[in-house]
Amino acid sequence: MKENGYGYYRKRIDQVCSKYSDWPAFRCMKDDGRIDSLSFGELHRRILKFEHVMHTLGLKKGDRVVLMDKHLPSDCSNPH
């Protein structure tokens, strides 16, 4: 039986984030030349935290969510 799109995608995210936990997933050069990065491990923790928040809010399959944020490279520092 072929795995559905979401199930496959979720499984691959878990595998990649686990295998490359200490590797940088995102890097961003700041205006002053510093480079901020986010590891695959931290990215995975944030994904799981977001999933927990969505579950706590009662969201379920089929619900729609809008994510809004700044889209400037200079703003890609690690949020709190």
Biopython code that builds the backbone (N, CA, C, O; Angstrom):
import numpy as np
from Bio.PDB.StructureBuilder import StructureBuilder

atoms = [
    (1, "MET", "N", (0.842, -1.188, 0.000)),
    (1, "MET", "CA", (0.000, 0.000, 0.000)),
    (1, "MET", "C", (0.882, 1.245, 0.000)),
    (1, "MET", "O", (1.823, 1.351, 0.787)),
    (2, "LYS", "N", (0.574, 2.169, -0.874)),
    (2, "LYS", "CA", (1.356, 3.397, -0.978)),
    (2, "LYS", "C", (0.973, 4.367, 0.150)),
    (2, "LYS", "O", (-0.204, 4.581, 0.439)),
    (3, "GLU", "N", (1.997, 4.936, 0.766)),
    (3, "GLU", "CA", (1.771, 5.887, 1.854)),
    (3, "GLU", "C", (1.249, 7.200, 1.275)),
    (3, "GLU", "O", (1.705, 7.640, 0.219)),
    (4, "ASN", "N", (0.292, 7.827, 1.964)),
    (4, "ASN", "CA", (-0.248, 9.089, 1.462)),
    (4, "ASN", "C", (0.792, 10.204, 1.532)),
    (4, "ASN", "O", (1.813, 10.052, 2.203)),
    (5, "GLY", "N", (0.551, 11.294, 0.865)),
    (5, "GLY", "CA", (1.496, 12.401, 0.792)),
    (5, "GLY", "C", (1.918, 12.937, 2.143)),
    (5, "GLY", "O", (3.110, 13.098, 2.404)),
    (6, "TYR", "N", (0.941, 13.218, 3.013)),
    (6, "TYR", "CA", (1.271, 13.767, 4.320)),
    (6, "TYR", "C", (2.090, 12.787, 5.148)),
    (6, "TYR", "O", (3.094, 13.170, 5.748)),
    (7, "GLY", "N", (1.676, 11.543, 5.185)),
    (7, "GLY", "CA", (2.381, 10.537, 5.979)),
    (7, "GLY", "C", (3.825, 10.381, 5.537)),
    (7, "GLY", "O", (4.734, 10.292, 6.362)),
    (8, "TYR", "N", (4.029, 10.349, 4.215)),
    (8, "TYR", "CA", (5.382, 10.224, 3.679)),
    (8, "TYR", "C", (6.200, 11.465, 4.018)),
    (8, "TYR", "O", (7.343, 11.363, 4.463)),
    (9, "TYR", "N", (5.609, 12.631, 3.805)),
    (9, "TYR", "CA", (6.298, 13.899, 4.075)),
    (9, "TYR", "C", (6.683, 13.987, 5.548)),
    (9, "TYR", "O", (7.812, 14.356, 5.872)),
    (10, "ARG", "N", (5.760, 13.655, 6.435)),
    (10, "ARG", "CA", (6.011, 13.712, 7.872)),
    (10, "ARG", "C", (7.134, 12.754, 8.269)),
    (10, "ARG", "O", (8.018, 13.110, 9.048)),
    (11, "LYS", "N", (7.090, 11.539, 7.728)),
    (11, "LYS", "CA", (8.117, 10.543, 8.028)),
    (11, "LYS", "C", (9.495, 11.022, 7.571)),
    (11, "LYS", "O", (10.479, 10.866, 8.293)),
    (12, "ARG", "N", (9.562, 11.598, 6.381)),
    (12, "ARG", "CA", (10.837, 12.088, 5.855)),
    (12, "ARG", "C", (11.371, 13.268, 6.669)),
    (12, "ARG", "O", (12.575, 13.353, 6.909)),
    (13, "ILE", "N", (10.501, 14.171, 7.092)),
    (13, "ILE", "CA", (10.931, 15.296, 7.941)),
    (13, "ILE", "C", (11.557, 14.749, 9.221)),
    (13, "ILE", "O", (12.635, 15.188, 9.622)),
    (14, "ASP", "N", (10.890, 13.798, 9.860)),
    (14, "ASP", "CA", (11.409, 13.203, 11.092)),
    (14, "ASP", "C", (12.762, 12.538, 10.847)),
    (14, "ASP", "O", (13.682, 12.695, 11.650)),
    (15, "GLN", "N", (12.890, 11.798, 9.748)),
    (15, "GLN", "CA", (14.143, 11.097, 9.438)),
    (15, "GLN", "C", (15.291, 12.071, 9.183)),
    (15, "GLN", "O", (16.376, 11.923, 9.745)),
    (16, "VAL", "N", (15.048, 13.054, 8.343)),
    (16, "VAL", "CA", (16.099, 14.017, 7.992)),
    (16, "VAL", "C", (16.523, 14.829, 9.204)),
    (16, "VAL", "O", (17.717, 15.007, 9.445)),
    (17, "CYS", "N", (15.554, 15.326, 9.971)),
    (17, "CYS", "CA", (15.884, 16.135, 11.148)),
    (17, "CYS", "C", (16.632, 15.323, 12.199)),
    (17, "CYS", "O", (17.478, 15.860, 12.913)),
    (18, "SER", "N", (16.327, 14.044, 12.295)),
    (18, "SER", "CA", (17.027, 13.181, 13.236)),
    (18, "SER", "C", (18.451, 12.879, 12.752)),
    (18, "SER", "O", (19.410, 12.990, 13.516)),
    (19, "LYS", "N", (18.575, 12.504, 11.500)),
    (19, "LYS", "CA", (19.874, 12.136, 10.945)),
    (19, "LYS", "C", (20.857, 13.307, 10.936)),
    (19, "LYS", "O", (22.044, 13.128, 11.208)),
    (20, "TYR", "N", (20.365, 14.489, 10.626)),
    (20, "TYR", "CA", (21.228, 15.670, 10.495)),
    (20, "TYR", "C", (20.996, 16.687, 11.610)),
    (20, "TYR", "O", (21.144, 17.891, 11.398)),
    (21, "SER", "N", (20.640, 16.213, 12.773)),
    (21, "SER", "CA", (20.244, 17.051, 13.895)),
    (21, "SER", "C", (21.178, 18.240, 14.165)),
    (21, "SER", "O", (20.712, 19.343, 14.449)),
    (22, "ASP", "N", (22.476, 18.017, 14.077)),
    (22, "ASP", "CA", (23.432, 19.088, 14.394)),
    (22, "ASP", "C", (23.806, 19.954, 13.194)),
    (22, "ASP", "O", (24.499, 20.959, 13.347)),
    (23, "TRP", "N", (23.358, 19.577, 12.019)),
    (23, "TRP", "CA", (23.694, 20.336, 10.812)),
    (23, "TRP", "C", (22.796, 21.564, 10.686)),
    (23, "TRP", "O", (21.657, 21.544, 11.153)),
    (24, "PRO", "N", (23.289, 22.627, 10.065)),
    (24, "PRO", "CA", (22.434, 23.801, 9.858)),
    (24, "PRO", "C", (21.380, 23.537, 8.787)),
    (24, "PRO", "O", (21.692, 23.070, 7.692)),
    (25, "ALA", "N", (20.139, 23.841, 9.117)),
    (25, "ALA", "CA", (19.037, 23.720, 8.156)),
    (25, "ALA", "C", (18.842, 25.037, 7.420)),
    (25, "ALA", "O", (18.512, 25.054, 6.234)),
    (26, "PHE", "N", (19.050, 26.142, 8.135)),
    (26, "PHE", "CA", (18.924, 27.482, 7.566)),
    (26, "PHE", "C", (20.101, 28.319, 8.022)),
    (26, "PHE", "O", (20.550, 28.218, 9.164)),
    (27, "ARG", "N", (20.585, 29.132, 7.132)),
    (27, "ARG", "CA", (21.625, 30.109, 7.471)),
    (27, "ARG", "C", (21.206, 31.451, 6.909)),
    (27, "ARG", "O", (20.591, 31.539, 5.846)),
    (28, "CYS", "N", (21.550, 32.486, 7.642)),
    (28, "CYS", "CA", (21.176, 33.827, 7.220)),
    (28, "CYS", "C", (22.316, 34.784, 7.557)),
    (28, "CYS", "O", (22.726, 34.888, 8.713)),
    (29, "MET", "N", (22.825, 35.481, 6.541)),
    (29, "MET", "CA", (23.871, 36.466, 6.784)),
    (29, "MET", "C", (23.217, 37.802, 7.132)),
    (29, "MET", "O", (22.393, 38.327, 6.383)),
    (30, "LYS", "N", (23.604, 38.329, 8.278)),
    (30, "LYS", "CA", (23.085, 39.607, 8.747)),
    (30, "LYS", "C", (23.796, 40.748, 8.027)),
    (30, "LYS", "O", (24.827, 40.539, 7.388)),
    (31, "ASP", "N", (23.248, 41.946, 8.133)),
    (31, "ASP", "CA", (23.847, 43.120, 7.494)),
    (31, "ASP", "C", (25.268, 43.377, 7.976)),
    (31, "ASP", "O", (26.094, 43.906, 7.232)),
    (32, "ASP", "N", (25.560, 42.997, 9.241)),
    (32, "ASP", "CA", (26.895, 43.234, 9.787)),
    (32, "ASP", "C", (27.866, 42.087, 9.475)),
    (32, "ASP", "O", (28.999, 42.090, 9.955)),
    (33, "GLY", "N", (27.424, 41.100, 8.668)),
    (33, "GLY", "CA", (28.300, 40.002, 8.277)),
    (33, "GLY", "C", (28.180, 38.754, 9.144)),
    (33, "GLY", "O", (28.677, 37.692, 8.768)),
    (34, "ARG", "N", (27.518, 38.871, 10.313)),
    (34, "ARG", "CA", (27.324, 37.687, 11.149)),
    (34, "ARG", "C", (26.402, 36.708, 10.435)),
    (34, "ARG", "O", (25.560, 37.097, 9.625)),
    (35, "ILE", "N", (26.578, 35.432, 10.753)),
    (35, "ILE", "CA", (25.713, 34.412, 10.174)),
    (35, "ILE", "C", (24.947, 33.726, 11.293)),
    (35, "ILE", "O", (25.540, 33.122, 12.187)),
    (36, "ASP", "N", (23.627, 33.823, 11.235)),
    (36, "ASP", "CA", (22.757, 33.107, 12.164)),
    (36, "ASP", "C", (22.376, 31.791, 11.487)),
    (36, "ASP", "O", (22.222, 31.735, 10.267)),
    (37, "SER", "N", (22.229, 30.756, 12.272)),
    (37, "SER", "CA", (21.806, 29.485, 11.692)),
    (37, "SER", "C", (20.828, 28.784, 12.629)),
    (37, "SER", "O", (20.751, 29.077, 13.822)),
    (38, "LEU", "N", (20.102, 27.866, 12.055)),
    (38, "LEU", "CA", (19.132, 27.059, 12.777)),
    (38, "LEU", "C", (19.400, 25.614, 12.385)),
    (38, "LEU", "O", (19.365, 25.273, 11.203)),
    (39, "SER", "N", (19.667, 24.765, 13.370)),
    (39, "SER", "CA", (19.990, 23.366, 13.079)),
    (39, "SER", "C", (18.723, 22.576, 12.736)),
    (39, "SER", "O", (17.612, 23.000, 13.053)),
    (40, "PHE", "N", (18.904, 21.434, 12.090)),
    (40, "PHE", "CA", (17.780, 20.553, 11.803)),
    (40, "PHE", "C", (17.116, 20.091, 13.096)),
    (40, "PHE", "O", (15.895, 19.935, 13.144)),
    (41, "GLY", "N", (17.906, 19.872, 14.139)),
    (41, "GLY", "CA", (17.348, 19.465, 15.427)),
    (41, "GLY", "C", (16.430, 20.527, 16.007)),
    (41, "GLY", "O", (15.338, 20.219, 16.485)),
    (42, "GLU", "N", (16.878, 21.790, 15.965)),
    (42, "GLU", "CA", (16.056, 22.887, 16.477)),
    (42, "GLU", "C", (14.833, 23.094, 15.585)),
    (42, "GLU", "O", (13.745, 23.374, 16.088)),
    (43, "LEU", "N", (14.997, 22.960, 14.283)),
    (43, "LEU", "CA", (13.861, 23.061, 13.367)),
    (43, "LEU", "C", (12.810, 22.005, 13.722)),
    (43, "LEU", "O", (11.615, 22.298, 13.751)),
    (44, "HIS", "N", (13.257, 20.787, 13.990)),
    (44, "HIS", "CA", (12.340, 19.707, 14.337)),
    (44, "HIS", "C", (11.616, 20.005, 15.646)),
    (44, "HIS", "O", (10.412, 19.774, 15.754)),
    (45, "ARG", "N", (12.334, 20.514, 16.634)),
    (45, "ARG", "CA", (11.699, 20.877, 17.910)),
    (45, "ARG", "C", (10.612, 21.939, 17.679)),
    (45, "ARG", "O", (9.542, 21.886, 18.285)),
    (46, "ARG", "N", (10.902, 22.892, 16.802)),
    (46, "ARG", "CA", (9.919, 23.944, 16.514)),
    (46, "ARG", "C", (8.708, 23.385, 15.771)),
    (46, "ARG", "O", (7.580, 23.809, 16.018)),
    (47, "ILE", "N", (8.934, 22.449, 14.872)),
    (47, "ILE", "CA", (7.829, 21.806, 14.155)),
    (47, "ILE", "C", (6.925, 21.081, 15.145)),
    (47, "ILE", "O", (5.702, 21.203, 15.080)),
    (48, "LEU", "N", (7.529, 20.323, 16.064)),
    (48, "LEU", "CA", (6.753, 19.578, 17.054)),
    (48, "LEU", "C", (6.003, 20.514, 18.004)),
    (48, "LEU", "O", (4.871, 20.235, 18.397)),
    (49, "LYS", "N", (6.642, 21.619, 18.364)),
    (49, "LYS", "CA", (5.988, 22.599, 19.232)),
    (49, "LYS", "C", (4.789, 23.218, 18.512)),
    (49, "LYS", "O", (3.724, 23.389, 19.105)),
    (50, "PHE", "N", (4.965, 23.553, 17.236)),
    (50, "PHE", "CA", (3.879, 24.120, 16.447)),
    (50, "PHE", "C", (2.727, 23.116, 16.333)),
    (50, "PHE", "O", (1.557, 23.480, 16.454)),
    (51, "GLU", "N", (3.074, 21.858, 16.102)),
    (51, "GLU", "CA", (2.067, 20.805, 16.017)),
    (51, "GLU", "C", (1.271, 20.718, 17.324)),
    (51, "GLU", "O", (0.046, 20.598, 17.304)),
    (52, "HIS", "N", (1.974, 20.779, 18.454)),
    (52, "HIS", "CA", (1.326, 20.725, 19.762)),
    (52, "HIS", "C", (0.380, 21.915, 19.952)),
    (52, "HIS", "O", (-0.741, 21.748, 20.434)),
    (53, "VAL", "N", (0.823, 23.097, 19.578)),
    (53, "VAL", "CA", (-0.011, 24.298, 19.718)),
    (53, "VAL", "C", (-1.273, 24.160, 18.866)),
    (53, "VAL", "O", (-2.372, 24.470, 19.325)),
    (54, "MET", "N", (-1.112, 23.698, 17.634)),
    (54, "MET", "CA", (-2.274, 23.539, 16.751)),
    (54, "MET", "C", (-3.257, 22.515, 17.326)),
    (54, "MET", "O", (-4.471, 22.710, 17.270)),
    (55, "HIS", "N", (-2.724, 21.428, 17.876)),
    (55, "HIS", "CA", (-3.577, 20.409, 18.498)),
    (55, "HIS", "C", (-4.300, 20.986, 19.719)),
    (55, "HIS", "O", (-5.492, 20.745, 19.908)),
    (56, "THR", "N", (-3.582, 21.741, 20.539)),
    (56, "THR", "CA", (-4.157, 22.357, 21.738)),
    (56, "THR", "C", (-5.284, 23.328, 21.377)),
    (56, "THR", "O", (-6.261, 23.461, 22.114)),
    (57, "LEU", "N", (-5.136, 24.002, 20.236)),
    (57, "LEU", "CA", (-6.170, 24.943, 19.789)),
    (57, "LEU", "C", (-7.385, 24.229, 19.198)),
    (57, "LEU", "O", (-8.400, 24.859, 18.903)),
    (58, "GLY", "N", (-7.276, 22.926, 19.031)),
    (58, "GLY", "CA", (-8.400, 22.158, 18.520)),
    (58, "GLY", "C", (-8.466, 22.063, 17.004)),
    (58, "GLY", "O", (-9.490, 21.663, 16.450)),
    (59, "LEU", "N", (-7.386, 22.425, 16.334)),
    (59, "LEU", "CA", (-7.386, 22.336, 14.874)),
    (59, "LEU", "C", (-7.358, 20.879, 14.446)),
    (59, "LEU", "O", (-6.740, 20.038, 15.099)),
    (60, "LYS", "N", (-8.028, 20.594, 13.354)),
    (60, "LYS", "CA", (-8.084, 19.223, 12.856)),
    (60, "LYS", "C", (-7.930, 19.221, 11.341)),
    (60, "LYS", "O", (-7.925, 20.276, 10.705)),
    (61, "LYS", "N", (-7.807, 18.053, 10.781)),
    (61, "LYS", "CA", (-7.620, 17.894, 9.343)),
    (61, "LYS", "C", (-8.707, 18.670, 8.599)),
    (61, "LYS", "O", (-9.895, 18.557, 8.898)),
    (62, "GLY", "N", (-8.266, 19.456, 7.629)),
    (62, "GLY", "CA", (-9.190, 20.246, 6.827)),
    (62, "GLY", "C", (-9.291, 21.691, 7.267)),
    (62, "GLY", "O", (-9.724, 22.539, 6.487)),
    (63, "ASP", "N", (-8.898, 21.999, 8.512)),
    (63, "ASP", "CA", (-8.898, 23.384, 8.975)),
    (63, "ASP", "C", (-7.827, 24.166, 8.223)),
    (63, "ASP", "O", (-6.843, 23.597, 7.750)),
    (64, "ARG", "N", (-8.028, 25.453, 8.123)),
    (64, "ARG", "CA", (-7.072, 26.312, 7.424)),
    (64, "ARG", "C", (-6.349, 27.207, 8.429)),
    (64, "ARG", "O", (-6.943, 27.697, 9.389)),
    (65, "VAL", "N", (-5.048, 27.409, 8.182)),
    (65, "VAL", "CA", (-4.220, 28.240, 9.053)),
    (65, "VAL", "C", (-3.431, 29.204, 8.172)),
    (65, "VAL", "O", (-2.941, 28.818, 7.111)),
    (66, "VAL", "N", (-3.309, 30.438, 8.604)),
    (66, "VAL", "CA", (-2.500, 31.423, 7.894)),
    (66, "VAL", "C", (-1.283, 31.736, 8.754)),
    (66, "VAL", "O", (-1.416, 32.045, 9.938)),
    (67, "LEU", "N", (-0.103, 31.654, 8.158)),
    (67, "LEU", "CA", (1.134, 32.024, 8.840)),
    (67, "LEU", "C", (1.636, 33.308, 8.202)),
    (67, "LEU", "O", (1.762, 33.394, 6.981)),
    (68, "MET", "N", (1.921, 34.298, 9.024)),
    (68, "MET", "CA", (2.401, 35.572, 8.511)),
    (68, "MET", "C", (3.653, 35.959, 9.267)),
    (68, "MET", "O", (3.725, 35.827, 10.489)),
    (69, "ASP", "N", (4.638, 36.438, 8.526)),
    (69, "ASP", "CA", (5.901, 36.844, 9.129)),
    (69, "ASP", "C", (6.597, 37.792, 8.176)),
    (69, "ASP", "O", (6.171, 37.959, 7.033)),
    (70, "LYS", "N", (7.659, 38.406, 8.640)),
    (70, "LYS", "CA", (8.475, 39.259, 7.791)),
    (70, "LYS", "C", (9.204, 38.386, 6.785)),
    (70, "LYS", "O", (9.513, 37.229, 7.071)),
    (71, "HIS", "N", (9.472, 38.918, 5.639)),
    (71, "HIS", "CA", (10.169, 38.156, 4.603)),
    (71, "HIS", "C", (11.475, 38.834, 4.210)),
    (71, "HIS", "O", (11.848, 38.857, 3.037)),
    (72, "LEU", "N", (12.155, 39.379, 5.192)),
    (72, "LEU", "CA", (13.421, 40.058, 4.938)),
    (72, "LEU", "C", (14.567, 39.212, 5.462)),
    (72, "LEU", "O", (14.523, 38.762, 6.607)),
    (73, "PRO", "N", (15.589, 38.986, 4.654)),
    (73, "PRO", "CA", (16.729, 38.198, 5.137)),
    (73, "PRO", "C", (17.338, 38.752, 6.415)),
    (73, "PRO", "O", (17.818, 37.984, 7.249)),
    (74, "SER", "N", (17.329, 40.063, 6.585)),
    (74, "SER", "CA", (17.920, 40.662, 7.770)),
    (74, "SER", "C", (17.102, 40.377, 9.039)),
    (74, "SER", "O", (17.559, 40.665, 10.145)),
    (75, "ASP", "N", (15.920, 39.823, 8.887)),
    (75, "ASP", "CA", (15.054, 39.516, 10.030)),
    (75, "ASP", "C", (15.050, 38.042, 10.392)),
    (75, "ASP", "O", (14.167, 37.604, 11.129)),
    (76, "CYS", "N", (15.993, 37.267, 9.906)),
    (76, "CYS", "CA", (15.900, 35.811, 10.133)),
    (76, "CYS", "C", (16.657, 35.340, 11.367)),
    (76, "CYS", "O", (17.141, 34.208, 11.397)),
    (77, "SER", "N", (16.764, 36.168, 12.363)),
    (77, "SER", "CA", (17.406, 35.730, 13.595)),
    (77, "SER", "C", (16.506, 34.741, 14.314)),
    (77, "SER", "O", (15.316, 34.655, 14.015)),
    (78, "ASN", "N", (17.059, 33.997, 15.256)),
    (78, "ASN", "CA", (16.274, 33.010, 15.996)),
    (78, "ASN", "C", (15.236, 33.722, 16.853)),
    (78, "ASN", "O", (15.592, 34.528, 17.713)),
    (79, "PRO", "N", (13.930, 33.429, 16.624)),
    (79, "PRO", "CA", (12.891, 34.069, 17.439)),
    (79, "PRO", "C", (12.860, 33.462, 18.835)),
    (79, "PRO", "O", (13.396, 32.379, 19.073)),
    (80, "HIS", "N", (12.233, 34.169, 19.736)),
    (80, "HIS", "CA", (12.140, 33.705, 21.128)),
    (80, "HIS", "C", (11.063, 32.677, 21.251)),
    (80, "HIS", "O", (10.824, 32.160, 22.342)),
]
sb = StructureBuilder()
sb.init_structure("model")
sb.init_model(0)
sb.init_chain("A")
sb.init_seg("    ")
for serial, (resi, resn, name, xyz) in enumerate(atoms, 1):
    if name == "N":
        sb.init_residue(resn, " ", resi, " ")
    sb.init_atom(name, np.array(xyz, "f"), 0.0, 1.0, " ", f" {name:<3s}", serial, name[0])
structure = sb.get_structure()
